[in-house]
């Protein structure tokens, strides 16, 4: 079925969510016991199954129109890749490790570690032991499990190629790959096979999580890259080419991409508007939906939206997933009206600015506060858009 005529119509949906949702305490306790060796993987899987079933029912009860499994089967949003492939040095992920990655940071502040030993992104990725290959399609397993529980469309999220490849020199310490280009080619091939299998299985909406693109507007990140002899714009062009190669020619699904400025325990690690990269980025990416963070002044103005092609939807991430305070409906409508000065209202949609729990630790708000924010998004969308 052609994606443009899909009955789920996910391409033009006026509401969205980025993917992860706060884990209930019972699920977090199960992960902690599994990490300590008190319960086995089979018991953890049983509790995951129960938790996802309850979450799907909750999303339906709250009127959410595009559902996710909350990334409940992941400890971290990047698990979509690392848990699907063979070739990294084996290492069991635990909740305790994820908690350790947030130590030293302060909520609503920039997380600015200075070395690979403390950088959460660098800590996560394991050394490469052999050339990578797809061992099991974890996102496909997640989607099949969640979609069997509902008649509503269920989206699935994948980490984008840029984040997988950005620490190549450190990961490739054993010299498994002759070059970064060879490694990137394997990453693209694996990601493409994951996406192809998802589309063929009927997954209606596949989203790339792309936190690395905001490095190209962040002064500190740019300074670091140039200090390493990296040409930022050349690297961004390579990343765009890679992300496009993952989805090129694959039909039957809506493709979205989320441009993130960092989201761990209500912290962030990038700042800067889209101005310097908007024309190139928005016109080069092949994705149908651009999920953009616009929750604080760190995101800049809406002016770069004038570069968005007419066949794309911009999902405005105006509702913060980092703070408990509930935005006002009138305030959100005013901001959407402001954005519509640069891009037609019919090309806009609304979502939280990021996931509520990019790793299992979660942001600093309650589940009730999370649900009120998702309900608010539904309410504002219903008031503004009638299609």
C-alpha positions in Angstrom: 0.0 0.0 0.0 1.3 3.4 -0.9 2.3 5.4 2.2 0.5 8.5 1.0 -2.9 6.7 0.9 -2.4 4.7 4.1 -5.7 4.6 6.1 -3.7 5.5 9.2 -2.7 8.7 7.5 0.3 9.0 9.8 2.1 11.4 7.4 -0.4 14.2 8.1 -1.3 13.4 11.7 -1.6 16.7 13.7 -0.3 15.1 17.0 2.8 13.1 17.7 5.0 11.8 20.5 8.7 11.3 20.3 8.8 7.7 21.5 9.8 7.1 25.1 7.4 7.4 28.1 8.1 7.3 31.8 8.6 3.8 33.1 6.3 2.7 35.9 8.0 2.0 39.2 7.2 -1.7 39.0 9.1 -2.0 35.7 12.0 0.0 37.0 12.2 -2.3 40.0 12.2 -5.3 37.7 15.1 -3.8 35.7 17.0 -3.1 38.9 16.5 -6.7 40.2 17.6 -8.1 36.8 20.7 -5.9 36.9 21.5 -7.3 40.3 20.9 -10.8 39.2 17.9 -11.3 41.4 15.6 -12.2 38.6 16.4 -13.7 35.2 15.7 -12.4 31.7 12.6 -14.5 31.3 11.0 -12.9 34.3 12.0 -9.4 33.1 10.4 -10.2 29.7 7.2 -11.2 31.4 7.0 -7.9 33.4 7.9 -6.0 30.2 5.0 -7.7 28.4 2.5 -6.8 31.1 3.8 -3.2 31.3 3.5 -2.6 27.6 0.0 -4.1 27.6 -1.0 -1.7 30.3 0.7 1.3 28.6 -1.1 0.7 25.3 -4.5 0.6 27.1 -3.5 3.9 29.0 -2.6 5.6 25.7 -5.9 4.6 24.2 -7.8 5.8 27.3 -6.0 9.2 27.1 -6.9 9.6 23.4 -3.4 9.3 22.1 -3.7 8.8 18.3 -0.2 7.5 17.4 1.0 5.0 20.0 4.4 3.7 21.1 5.5 0.9 23.4 7.1 3.7 25.5 10.5 2.1 24.8 9.7 0.0 27.8 11.8 -2.9 26.5 14.8 -0.6 26.3 17.1 0.8 28.9 18.2 3.5 26.5 16.8 4.9 23.3 20.0 3.8 21.4 19.3 0.1 22.2 17.4 -0.1 18.8 20.8 -0.6 17.2 23.3 -2.0 19.7 20.9 -4.8 20.9 20.1 -5.8 17.3 23.7 -6.4 16.0 26.6 -8.7 16.6 30.1 -7.4 16.5 30.4 -5.2 19.5 32.1 -6.5 22.6 29.4 -8.2 24.6 28.1 -6.3 27.6 24.9 -6.7 29.5 23.1 -3.4 29.9 21.7 -2.7 33.3 19.6 -0.1 35.0 22.5 0.5 37.4 24.7 1.5 34.5 22.1 3.8 33.1 21.7 5.5 36.5 25.5 6.0 36.7 25.5 7.9 33.4 23.5 10.7 35.0 25.8 11.3 38.0 27.4 14.7 38.1 24.7 16.5 36.1 22.1 19.0 37.3 18.5 19.1 36.0 17.7 21.8 33.5 21.4 22.5 33.0 23.8 21.7 30.2 25.6 18.4 30.7 29.2 19.3 29.6 31.6 16.5 30.4 35.1 16.9 29.0 36.2 13.3 28.2 35.1 10.0 26.9 35.3 8.6 30.4 32.5 10.8 31.6 30.6 11.7 28.4 27.3 9.7 28.6 27.1 9.3 24.8 30.7 7.9 24.6 30.2 5.7 27.7 27.3 3.9 26.0 28.9 2.6 22.8 30.9 -0.6 23.1 34.2 -1.4 21.4 34.0 -3.1 18.1 35.2 -6.8 18.2 34.4 -7.8 14.6 32.5 -6.4 11.6 28.9 -5.7 12.5 26.0 -7.7 11.2 22.3 -7.8 12.0 21.6 -10.6 14.5 18.0 -9.9 15.4 15.6 -7.1 14.4 14.8 -5.8 17.9 12.6 -2.8 16.7 10.6 -5.2 14.6 10.0 -7.4 17.6 9.0 -4.4 19.7 6.6 -3.2 17.0 4.9 -6.6 16.5 4.4 -7.0 20.2 2.8 -3.5 20.7 0.8 -3.4 17.5 -0.9 -6.7 18.3 -2.5 -5.0 21.3 -4.3 -2.2 19.5 -6.0 -1.1 16.2 -4.4 2.3 16.4 -1.1 3.0 14.5 2.0 2.2 16.5 5.3 4.0 15.7 8.8 2.7 16.3 12.0 4.6 16.8 15.5 4.0 15.7 18.8 5.7 16.5 20.1 7.6 13.5 23.4 6.8 11.8 25.2 10.0 12.9 25.1 9.0 16.6 26.2 5.4 15.9 29.2 6.6 13.8 30.3 9.7 15.7 32.6 7.8 18.2 34.2 5.6 15.5 37.8 6.3 16.4 37.3 5.3 20.0 35.2 2.2 19.2 37.5 1.0 16.5 40.5 0.7 18.8 41.2 -2.8 17.7 41.3 -1.8 14.0 38.5 -4.0 12.9 37.5 -1.4 10.2 40.0 0.0 7.8 38.2 3.3 7.6 35.2 5.3 9.0 33.6 5.0 5.5 33.7 1.2 5.7 32.1 1.3 9.1 29.5 3.8 8.0 28.6 1.5 5.0 28.0 -1.4 7.4 25.9 0.7 9.7 23.7 2.0 6.8 23.2 -1.6 5.5 22.1 -2.9 8.9 19.8 0.1 9.6 18.3 -0.2 6.1 17.6 -3.9 6.6 15.9 -3.1 10.0 13.7 -0.5 8.3 13.0 -2.6 5.2 11.7 -5.5 7.4 9.6 -3.1 9.5 8.0 -1.6 6.4 7.3 -5.0 4.8 5.7 -6.1 8.1 3.3 -3.2 8.0 4.8 -0.7 10.5 3.1 2.6 9.5 5.5 5.0 11.1 9.3 4.8 11.5 11.1 7.6 13.3 14.9 8.3 13.4 16.2 9.8 16.6 19.0 12.1 15.4 20.6 14.0 18.4 23.8 14.6 16.5 22.5 17.2 14.0 22.2 19.9 16.6 25.9 19.7 17.2 26.2 21.7 13.9 24.5 24.7 15.5 26.0 24.4 18.9 29.1 26.6 19.5 30.9 24.3 21.9 30.3 21.3 19.8 31.6 23.1 16.7 34.7 24.2 18.5 35.3 20.6 19.7 34.9 19.3 16.1 37.2 21.8 14.6 39.8 21.2 17.3 39.8 17.5 16.1 40.3 18.6 12.5 36.7 17.8 11.5 34.9 19.9 8.9 31.4 20.2 10.5 29.5 20.9 7.3 31.2 18.0 5.4 30.4 15.7 8.3 26.8 16.9 8.3 26.5 16.2 4.6 27.8 12.7 5.1 25.2 12.1 7.9 22.3 13.4 5.7 23.5 11.1 2.9 23.6 8.1 5.3 20.2 8.8 6.9 18.7 9.1 3.4 20.3 5.9 2.3 18.6 4.0 5.1 15.1 4.9 3.8 15.6 5.6 0.1 13.1 3.7 -2.1 11.4 2.0 0.9 7.6 2.5 0.6 4.7 1.6 2.8 5.7 3.6 5.9 5.8 7.2 7.0 9.3 8.3 8.0 10.0 10.9 10.7 13.2 12.3 12.1 13.6 13.9 15.5 16.3 16.6 16.0 17.2 16.5 19.6 19.3 18.8 21.9 19.8 16.2 24.6 17.4 14.6 27.1 18.7 12.7 30.1 17.1 13.2 33.5 15.8 16.7 32.5 19.3 17.7 31.3 20.4 18.9 27.8 23.7 19.1 26.0 23.2 21.4 23.0 21.9 24.9 22.2 21.3 27.0 19.1 18.6 27.7 16.5 18.3 25.8 13.3 19.2 28.9 11.2 22.7 27.9 10.0 21.7 24.4 8.8 18.0 24.7 8.1 18.1 25.3 4.3 20.4 22.4 3.7 19.0 20.0 6.3 15.3 20.5 5.7 15.6 20.3 1.9 18.0 17.4 1.9 16.4 14.9 4.3 13.9 12.6 2.7 11.8 12.1 5.8 8.1 13.0 5.7 7.9 14.5 9.2 10.5 16.7 10.9 10.1 16.6 14.7 11.8 19.8 15.9 12.4 20.9 19.5 11.0 24.4 20.2 10.3 24.3 24.0 12.8 27.0 25.1 14.8 29.9 23.8 17.7 27.6 23.2 15.9 26.5 20.0 15.9 29.9 18.5 13.1 31.4 16.4 10.6 29.8 13.9 12.1 31.8 11.0 14.1 28.8 9.7 10.8 27.0 9.0 10.5 29.1 5.8 13.0 26.6 4.3 10.8 23.5 4.8 9.6 22.0 1.5 5.8 21.9 0.9 5.6 18.2 1.0 6.8 17.9 4.6 5.1 18.2 8.0 6.9 20.0 10.8 6.0 18.6 14.2 6.5 21.5 16.7 7.9 20.2 20.0 6.4 23.0 22.1 5.5 21.0 25.2 8.4 20.3 27.5 9.1 16.7 28.5 11.6 18.0 31.1 9.5 19.9 33.5 6.3 19.2 35.4 4.6 22.5 34.8 1.7 22.2 32.3 1.8 24.6 29.4 -1.3 26.6 28.7 -3.5 25.8 25.7 -3.7 29.5 24.7 0.1 29.8 25.0 0.6 26.9 22.7 -1.9 28.3 20.2 -0.1 31.6 20.1 3.2 29.9 19.4 1.7 27.8 16.6 0.2 31.0 15.2 3.7 32.6 15.3 5.2 29.6 13.5 2.5 29.8 10.8 3.9 33.1 9.7 6.8 31.1 8.2 5.1 27.9 7.2 1.4 27.2 6.5 -0.7 25.8 9.4 -1.6 22.8 7.3 2.1 21.8 7.4 2.3 21.9 11.2 1.6 19.4 14.0 2.2 19.3 17.7 4.2 17.1 20.1 6.3 17.1 23.3 9.8 18.4 22.6 11.4 15.0 23.2 10.7 11.7 24.9 9.8 11.7 28.6 12.4 9.0 29.3 15.2 8.7 26.8 16.7 6.3 29.2 15.1 4.3 32.0 15.9 6.9 34.6 13.4 9.3 33.1 12.9 13.1 33.4 11.9 14.8 36.6 8.1 14.8 36.4 5.4 12.3 37.4 3.4 10.0 35.2 0.2 12.0 35.9 2.0 15.2 34.7 3.2 13.3 31.6 -0.4 12.2 30.8 -1.8 15.7 31.3 0.7 17.1 28.8 -0.3 14.4 26.2 -3.9 15.2 26.8 -3.2 18.9 26.3 -1.6 18.2 22.9 -4.7 16.4 21.8 -6.9 19.2 23.0 -5.0 22.0 21.2 -4.7 19.9 18.0 -8.4 19.3 18.0 -9.1 23.0 18.4 -6.7 24.1 15.6 -7.0 21.5 12.9 -10.2 20.0 11.6 -8.6 17.5 9.0 
